[in-house]
Amino acid sequence: MTFVAKIPFDMSATCQQKQVEPILLFSSNKCSSNRTLFRRRKCLITMCSTSSVPPIEPVELNHLVESRNVGLPIMVNGSTGKMGRAVIEAAVSVGLQPVPVSFGGPEDSVKTVQVGGKEIKLHGPSERESILSSVYAEYPNLIVVDYTVPTAVNENAELYAKVGVPFVMGTTGGDRERLFKTVAEANVYAVISPQMGKQVVAFLAAMEIMAEQFPGAFSGYRLQVMESHQASKLDTSGTAKAVISCFQKLGVSFELDQIQQIRDPKLQMEMVGVPEEYLAGHAFHMYHLTSPDETVSFEFQHNVCGRSIYAEGTVDAVLFLAKKVQSKADKRIYDMIDVLQEGNMR
């Protein structure tokens, strides 16, 4: 991920400009198309973040990933979805072992699919507890990965907690307070994060540090937030919620219902600049701050095309959690910042 700060060379000349003028943002990144933004411009400071997302390729485990993790069994629920498939492919590429069982919706009951070169039998809602218990007994080092749907988050977490299997919750939505309570009461190991992209998480961590150390620094500033995701994403971005929370601590007044959500593919291409081939899988976020007198602007932007950034982060979370289980760590509930701070990433 690269960060670019754009600052006019002639600040005095820039500050005298009061008319609305087009600003053309250029990027050589395929994920950030050239696009024109119109806004009133005085003294403008723009910070942009873009992410280049190469396809997942097989990689060798380095010294940071211990040999005992090779062949580590994982069960990916929601394996027929695009995110589930991406996780299985990323897991196979580093030597993890997807078990031949996965949970899906009622329509998936007793189906068999091929994912990442592996044959996986799907099961619907019935008899899930007995099936998961059986799989966990067969694979005692099992880590479950959940990429299902927001409405299934709490029910699935309660199942994992009841069986006692460690899990990585990548699915967003659901009742998050209830989710954490379920895991805490069961004392089960889990990584829970609405954002699995390591570089985006690092950006979030930096935002949280700034909010903690400089509360009120942006008091009086006006915030505009735009987030664009594939049309199939039903809920508001958890990443956007987290960034907005930081801005609120920094003194900005903003409510979640003010977020501009873009789900229309036509608008995503024409207004946001999403490449057509990534309409079915992208995350474009823009946070624009303007000072009370409109003399200063800040813009934070991160554009992600595809799902490999999340799949690779999920695999790191699996390896991290397996190590915590093996070491019998006292702490049981983790997030992706914990994974980053551990430093043992590929």
C-alpha positions as CSV (number, residue, x, y, z in Angstrom):
1,M,0.0,0.0,0.0
2,T,1.4,3.4,-1.0
3,F,0.5,6.8,0.5
4,V,0.8,10.0,-1.5
5,A,0.6,13.5,-0.1
6,K,-0.4,16.1,-2.6
7,I,0.6,19.7,-1.6
8,P,0.5,22.6,-4.0
9,F,3.9,24.3,-4.5
10,D,2.4,27.8,-4.6
11,M,0.3,27.8,-1.5
12,S,-0.5,31.5,-1.8
13,A,-1.8,31.1,-5.3
14,T,-3.8,28.1,-4.3
15,C,-5.4,29.9,-1.4
16,Q,-6.6,32.6,-3.7
17,Q,-8.6,30.2,-5.8
18,K,-12.3,30.3,-4.8
19,Q,-14.0,28.9,-7.8
20,V,-15.0,25.3,-8.1
21,E,-12.4,23.5,-10.2
22,P,-11.8,20.0,-11.3
23,I,-9.0,17.9,-9.6
24,L,-7.8,15.0,-11.7
25,L,-6.2,12.2,-9.7
26,F,-3.8,10.1,-11.6
27,S,-2.6,6.7,-10.7
28,S,-0.7,4.0,-12.5
29,N,-2.4,1.5,-10.3
30,K,-5.0,-0.6,-12.2
31,C,-7.2,-0.4,-9.1
32,S,-7.4,3.4,-9.1
33,S,-8.7,4.7,-12.4
34,N,-8.1,8.3,-13.3
35,R,-11.1,10.3,-12.2
36,T,-12.1,13.9,-11.9
37,L,-13.4,15.2,-8.5
38,F,-15.1,18.6,-8.3
39,R,-14.9,20.6,-5.1
40,R,-14.2,24.1,-3.8
41,R,-10.5,24.4,-3.5
42,K,-8.5,26.8,-1.3
43,C,-5.4,25.4,0.6
44,L,-5.7,21.7,-0.3
45,I,-3.7,18.9,1.3
46,T,-4.7,15.5,0.0
47,M,-3.5,12.1,1.3
48,C,-4.3,9.1,-0.8
49,S,-3.9,5.4,-0.2
50,T,-4.1,2.8,-2.9
51,S,-3.5,-0.9,-2.8
52,S,-2.1,-3.0,-5.6
53,V,-3.6,-6.5,-5.3
54,P,-1.6,-9.1,-7.2
55,P,-3.2,-12.5,-7.7
56,I,-2.6,-15.2,-5.1
57,E,0.4,-17.3,-6.1
58,P,1.9,-20.3,-4.3
59,V,4.6,-19.2,-1.9
60,E,7.0,-21.2,0.2
61,L,6.7,-21.0,4.0
62,N,9.5,-18.9,5.4
63,H,11.2,-19.2,8.8
64,L,8.4,-17.2,10.4
65,V,5.9,-20.0,9.8
66,E,6.8,-23.0,11.9
67,S,6.9,-26.4,10.2
68,R,4.1,-27.7,12.5
69,N,1.7,-25.4,10.7
70,V,2.2,-27.2,7.4
71,G,-0.9,-29.4,7.0
72,L,-2.8,-27.5,9.7
73,P,-6.5,-28.4,9.1
74,I,-8.9,-25.6,8.5
75,M,-12.7,-25.7,7.9
76,V,-13.9,-22.8,5.7
77,N,-17.7,-22.2,6.1
78,G,-19.2,-20.3,3.3
79,S,-16.7,-22.0,0.9
80,T,-19.0,-21.6,-2.1
81,G,-18.8,-17.8,-1.8
82,K,-16.1,-15.7,-3.5
83,M,-14.4,-14.9,-0.2
84,G,-14.5,-18.5,1.0
85,R,-13.0,-19.8,-2.3
86,A,-10.3,-17.2,-2.1
87,V,-9.4,-18.3,1.4
88,I,-9.2,-21.9,0.5
89,E,-6.9,-21.1,-2.5
90,A,-4.7,-19.0,-0.3
91,A,-4.6,-21.7,2.4
92,V,-3.7,-24.4,-0.1
93,S,-0.9,-22.3,-1.5
94,V,0.9,-22.2,1.8
95,G,0.4,-25.8,2.7
96,L,-2.6,-25.7,5.0
97,Q,-5.2,-28.5,4.7
98,P,-8.8,-27.6,4.1
99,V,-11.0,-30.4,5.5
100,P,-13.6,-31.9,3.1
101,V,-16.5,-30.4,5.0
102,S,-18.2,-27.0,5.0
103,F,-21.4,-25.4,6.2
104,G,-23.6,-23.4,3.8
105,G,-27.3,-22.4,3.5
106,P,-30.3,-24.7,3.2
107,E,-29.9,-24.8,-0.6
108,D,-26.3,-26.2,-0.2
109,S,-27.3,-29.3,1.8
110,V,-25.5,-32.5,0.8
111,K,-23.8,-31.0,-2.2
112,T,-20.2,-31.7,-3.2
113,V,-18.1,-28.9,-4.8
114,Q,-14.5,-28.5,-6.0
115,V,-12.7,-25.5,-4.5
116,G,-9.0,-24.9,-4.8
117,G,-8.5,-28.4,-6.2
118,K,-10.2,-29.9,-3.1
119,E,-13.5,-31.8,-3.0
120,I,-15.7,-30.4,-0.2
121,K,-19.0,-31.7,1.0
122,L,-21.5,-29.0,1.9
123,H,-24.0,-29.3,4.8
124,G,-27.1,-27.2,5.4
125,P,-28.4,-26.0,8.9
126,S,-29.5,-29.4,10.1
127,E,-27.2,-31.6,12.3
128,R,-24.5,-29.0,12.2
129,E,-23.4,-29.6,15.9
130,S,-22.9,-33.3,15.5
131,I,-21.1,-32.8,12.2
132,L,-18.8,-30.1,13.6
133,S,-18.1,-32.2,16.7
134,S,-17.2,-35.2,14.5
135,V,-14.8,-33.1,12.3
136,Y,-13.2,-31.6,15.4
137,A,-12.7,-35.0,16.9
138,E,-11.0,-36.2,13.7
139,Y,-8.9,-33.0,13.4
140,P,-8.0,-31.9,16.9
141,N,-5.9,-29.0,15.6
142,L,-8.8,-27.7,13.5
143,I,-9.3,-23.9,13.0
144,V,-12.7,-22.8,11.6
145,V,-12.9,-19.8,9.2
146,D,-16.3,-18.2,8.8
147,Y,-17.2,-16.2,5.6
148,T,-20.9,-16.8,5.6
149,V,-23.6,-14.0,5.8
150,P,-24.2,-11.3,8.4
151,T,-27.5,-13.0,9.6
152,A,-25.6,-16.2,10.5
153,V,-22.7,-14.6,12.5
154,N,-24.2,-15.0,16.0
155,E,-25.7,-18.5,15.4
156,N,-22.5,-19.8,13.9
157,A,-20.3,-18.3,16.7
158,E,-22.6,-19.9,19.3
159,L,-22.1,-23.2,17.5
160,Y,-18.3,-22.9,17.5
161,A,-18.3,-21.8,21.1
162,K,-20.5,-24.8,22.1
163,V,-18.3,-27.3,20.4
164,G,-15.2,-25.5,21.7
165,V,-13.4,-25.1,18.3
166,P,-11.1,-22.1,17.7
167,F,-12.3,-19.9,14.8
168,V,-11.6,-16.8,12.7
169,M,-14.6,-14.7,12.1
170,G,-14.2,-12.8,8.9
171,T,-18.0,-12.3,8.3
172,T,-19.1,-8.7,9.0
173,G,-22.4,-7.8,10.6
174,G,-24.5,-9.5,13.2
175,D,-24.8,-8.4,16.8
176,R,-21.1,-7.8,17.6
177,E,-21.7,-7.2,21.4
178,R,-23.5,-10.6,21.6
179,L,-20.7,-12.2,19.5
180,F,-17.9,-11.1,21.9
181,K,-20.0,-12.1,24.9
182,T,-20.6,-15.6,23.4
183,V,-16.8,-16.1,22.9
184,A,-15.8,-14.7,26.3
185,E,-18.3,-16.9,28.2
186,A,-17.2,-20.0,26.3
187,N,-13.5,-19.1,26.8
188,V,-12.8,-20.3,23.2
189,Y,-9.9,-19.0,21.1
190,A,-11.0,-16.6,18.3
191,V,-9.8,-13.9,15.9
192,I,-12.7,-11.5,15.3
193,S,-12.2,-8.7,12.8
194,P,-14.4,-6.9,10.3
195,Q,-11.3,-6.2,8.2
196,M,-8.8,-8.9,7.3
197,G,-6.6,-6.9,4.9
198,K,-3.3,-6.5,6.8
199,Q,-2.4,-3.2,5.2
200,V,-5.8,-1.7,5.7
201,V,-5.7,-2.8,9.4
202,A,-2.3,-1.1,9.7
203,F,-4.0,2.1,8.4
204,L,-6.8,1.6,11.0
205,A,-4.3,1.2,13.8
206,A,-2.5,4.4,12.8
207,M,-5.9,6.2,12.8
208,E,-6.6,4.8,16.3
209,I,-3.2,6.0,17.6
210,M,-3.8,9.4,16.2
211,A,-7.3,9.6,17.8
212,E,-5.9,8.5,21.2
213,Q,-3.0,10.9,21.2
214,F,-4.6,13.9,19.6
215,P,-8.3,14.0,20.7
216,G,-10.1,16.9,19.2
217,A,-7.5,17.7,16.6
218,F,-10.1,18.0,13.9
219,S,-12.8,19.7,15.9
220,G,-15.1,21.7,13.7
221,Y,-14.0,19.9,10.5
222,R,-16.7,18.6,8.2
223,L,-16.5,15.0,7.1
224,Q,-17.7,13.3,4.0
225,V,-17.5,9.5,3.6
226,M,-18.1,7.4,0.5
227,E,-17.7,3.6,0.4
228,S,-18.3,1.4,-2.6
229,H,-18.5,-2.4,-2.5
230,Q,-19.9,-5.1,-4.7
231,A,-23.7,-5.1,-4.9
232,S,-23.9,-8.3,-2.9
233,K,-22.5,-6.6,0.3
234,L,-25.6,-6.1,2.4
235,D,-24.2,-4.2,5.4
236,T,-22.3,-1.0,6.0
237,S,-18.6,-1.4,5.8
238,G,-17.1,-2.3,9.2
239,T,-13.9,-0.6,8.1
240,A,-15.8,2.7,7.4
241,K,-17.4,2.4,10.9
242,A,-14.0,2.0,12.5
243,V,-12.5,5.0,10.7
244,I,-15.5,7.2,11.5
245,S,-15.2,6.2,15.1
246,C,-11.6,7.6,15.1
247,F,-12.7,10.8,13.4
248,Q,-15.3,11.2,16.1
249,K,-12.7,11.0,18.8
250,L,-10.7,13.5,16.8
251,G,-13.6,15.9,17.3
252,V,-15.6,15.5,14.1
253,S,-19.4,15.3,14.3
254,F,-20.6,12.5,12.0
255,E,-23.4,9.9,12.1
256,L,-23.3,6.6,10.3
257,D,-26.4,7.3,8.3
258,Q,-24.4,10.1,6.6
259,I,-22.2,7.6,4.8
260,Q,-22.7,7.6,1.0
261,Q,-23.0,3.9,0.1
262,I,-22.5,3.1,-3.5
263,R,-23.8,-0.3,-4.7
264,D,-25.0,0.5,-8.2
265,P,-22.5,-0.9,-10.7
266,K,-23.0,1.9,-13.2
267,L,-22.3,4.6,-10.5
268,Q,-19.3,2.5,-9.3
269,M,-17.7,2.7,-12.8
270,E,-18.7,6.2,-13.8
271,M,-18.5,8.1,-10.5
272,V,-16.1,6.1,-8.3
273,G,-13.8,4.7,-11.0
274,V,-14.0,1.0,-10.2
275,P,-12.6,-1.1,-13.1
276,E,-15.4,-3.2,-14.6
277,E,-13.7,-6.5,-14.0
278,Y,-13.7,-5.8,-10.2
279,L,-17.4,-4.7,-9.8
280,A,-18.1,-8.1,-8.2
281,G,-15.3,-7.7,-5.7
282,H,-13.9,-4.4,-4.5
283,A,-13.7,-1.9,-1.6
284,F,-13.2,1.7,-2.4
285,H,-13.3,4.1,0.5
286,M,-12.9,7.9,0.6
287,Y,-12.9,10.1,3.7
288,H,-12.8,13.9,3.0
289,L,-12.3,16.5,5.8
290,T,-12.8,20.2,5.3
291,S,-11.9,22.9,7.8
292,P,-14.6,25.3,9.1
293,D,-13.3,28.2,6.9
294,E,-12.7,25.8,4.0
295,T,-9.0,26.7,3.7
296,V,-7.7,23.2,4.5
297,S,-8.8,19.8,3.3
298,F,-7.6,16.3,4.1
299,E,-8.5,13.2,2.1
300,F,-7.8,9.6,3.1
301,Q,-8.5,7.0,0.4
302,H,-7.9,3.3,0.1
303,N,-8.9,1.3,-3.0
304,V,-8.9,-2.5,-3.0
305,C,-9.7,-4.6,-6.1
306,G,-10.3,-8.3,-5.7
307,R,-10.1,-10.4,-2.5
308,S,-6.5,-11.6,-2.3
309,I,-5.6,-9.0,0.4
310,Y,-8.3,-10.4,2.7
311,A,-7.6,-14.0,1.9
312,E,-3.9,-13.7,2.7
313,G,-4.7,-11.8,5.9
314,T,-7.1,-14.6,6.9
315,V,-4.4,-17.2,6.4
316,D,-2.1,-15.2,8.7
317,A,-4.9,-15.0,11.3
318,V,-5.3,-18.8,11.1
319,L,-1.6,-19.4,11.6
320,F,-1.5,-16.8,14.5
321,L,-4.5,-18.4,16.2
322,A,-3.1,-21.9,15.9
323,K,0.1,-20.7,17.6
324,K,-2.0,-19.2,20.5
325,V,-3.9,-22.5,20.9
326,Q,-0.8,-24.6,20.9
327,S,0.9,-22.3,23.5
328,K,-2.2,-22.3,25.6
329,A,-2.2,-18.5,25.7
330,D,-4.2,-16.8,28.5
331,K,-5.8,-14.3,26.2
332,R,-8.5,-15.9,24.1
333,I,-10.1,-13.2,21.9
334,Y,-7.9,-11.4,19.3
335,D,-8.3,-9.1,16.3
336,M,-6.1,-8.4,13.3
337,I,-4.1,-5.7,15.2
338,D,-2.9,-8.5,17.5
339,V,-1.9,-10.5,14.4
340,L,0.0,-7.5,13.0
341,Q,1.7,-6.8,16.3
342,E,2.9,-10.4,16.5
343,G,4.9,-9.8,13.4
344,N,4.9,-13.4,12.2
345,M,3.3,-12.7,8.8
346,R,4.2,-14.0,5.4
